[in-house]
Amino acid sequence: MQNKQLSAATRAYIQMTHRYLANHYERFPVAVESGQGCWVKDVDGRRYLDMFADYSVHNFGRSNSQLLMVFIDQVTKLSLCAGNFYNPFLAQLGKALAEFSGILNAKFLPGNSGAEAVEKTLKIARRWGCINKKLDKSKGEVAEIIAAFSNFHGRTMGALSLSANQHYKEGFGPFLPGIRWVKFGDAADLKRAINKNTAAFIVEPIQGEGGFIFPPDGYFKEVAKICHEENVLLILDEIPTAFARTGYNFPHEHDGITPDMIILGKALGGGLTPFSGVVVRQPVMDVLGPGSDGSTFAGNPPACRVGLEVIKMMQSGSWTKKAHQLGDYFLQSLKELDSPHIKEVRGRGLFVGVQLHPEIMAREVCGRLLEEGIMTVSAGQNVIRFTPPLVVNKIELELAVKALHRVLSKISPDAHRG
Ligand SMILES: *Cc1c(COP(=O)(O)O)cnc(C)c1O
């Protein structure tokens, strides 16, 4: 986009950002001012259809009034309760999540960000491994963790140690030892990688940042069986895929398995507050004792009230149904798009990725979609992500499909042949 088309206000925020902020994002030239439902307004009053939801955070719509009500109510009464005291809201949320997640005898450990919750699973897995695996400490053996290639688990040092993406890791090492990588979607590769010191396999049910990659049918059944037989903990990172996003309460319900730990974040805070946590089988969670973990703000009462309300809303079943039905409709509409630039359309519920041919940069297409009033970002080099708030309707989804068609039809049909 040409800078000269930008308003004075937008230009000023862009300059201010470049001058005063860390340069860790490649930003689109839109300064966002407000959002409601699945619509966003910039500082110039231009409206955008939100097909992104800030990475699948606003599942229930931006500024959802039911969630706002409990959040504001709680902020005015009690905003924080340190972990040294009993927190009634956290107790209730723990109970609700344990019952709702379907994990046997589950317990909850709260966090703030997704990456922080990932760190907690690494700590739990390492300590569980120290207790349950016969590590030869004299040889420097550690409880090993297996991760999948092309994963994304966040940007903190532990989560980054799991990454196989050199661009993310450049210059930040040394990283955690004892990490191995296996092919995502290949259960035999997992089986080969397990040894006597393996404590856990951490994996996303569907890889998001990696490019909306779906494993073959039956993969997770195999994975769960292998982990069970080998006494290896199965940790599912469900941060962007839980809470109706894929048409299920939790994405592992699609696979018919029960993992040892699930990692939640993003939509858990209803788009109003940062909130994350891990739901863990009781004997595994019990490796943590007093003093082994903690966080000043994790499990704060307003976040817990929102989390409780999120679960209450989910229990109606209407959100999963909506994601399922709209997702099928959207996927079908995208598949009917006749463009030489589209390689594949993949999705489950409203977790949808459009893979373009390698020569077409998804980021550039997203920039042009923005000019058409459609907000989203790419995943990897060639995938356009579509994860709208689940309050979106068919007419709005059609707007996005038509805009994508217009944008792609302006790219030379020969472009993808290099
Ligand atoms: C977003 C995300 C994270 C990290 O969450 P933050 O809140 O950004 O730290 C981890 N794992 C997956 C799969 C994610 O999509």
PDBQT file of the ligand as one rigid body, heavy atoms in Angstrom, charges set to zero:
ROOT
HETATM    1  C1  LIG A 501      -0.861 -18.233  20.128  1.00  0.00    +0.000 C 
HETATM    2  C2  LIG A 501      -0.281 -19.563  20.409  1.00  0.00    +0.000 A 
HETATM    3  C3  LIG A 501       0.619 -19.756  21.465  1.00  0.00    +0.000 A 
HETATM    4  C4  LIG A 501       1.183 -18.624  22.298  1.00  0.00    +0.000 C 
HETATM    5  O1  LIG A 501       0.216 -17.893  22.957  1.00  0.00    +0.000 OA
HETATM    6  P1  LIG A 501       0.597 -16.407  23.494  1.00  0.00    +0.000 P 
HETATM    7  O2  LIG A 501      -0.595 -15.984  24.279  1.00  0.00    +0.000 OA
HETATM    8  O3  LIG A 501       0.849 -15.574  22.268  1.00  0.00    +0.000 OA
HETATM    9  O4  LIG A 501       1.834 -16.543  24.313  1.00  0.00    +0.000 OA
HETATM   10  C5  LIG A 501       1.064 -21.050  21.723  1.00  0.00    +0.000 A 
HETATM   11  N1  LIG A 501       0.650 -22.087  20.980  1.00  0.00    +0.000 NA
HETATM   12  C6  LIG A 501      -0.186 -21.939  19.940  1.00  0.00    +0.000 A 
HETATM   13  C7  LIG A 501      -0.603 -23.141  19.166  1.00  0.00    +0.000 C 
HETATM   14  C8  LIG A 501      -0.680 -20.664  19.606  1.00  0.00    +0.000 A 
HETATM   15  O5  LIG A 501      -1.476 -20.506  18.551  1.00  0.00    +0.000 OA
ENDROOT
TORSDOF 0
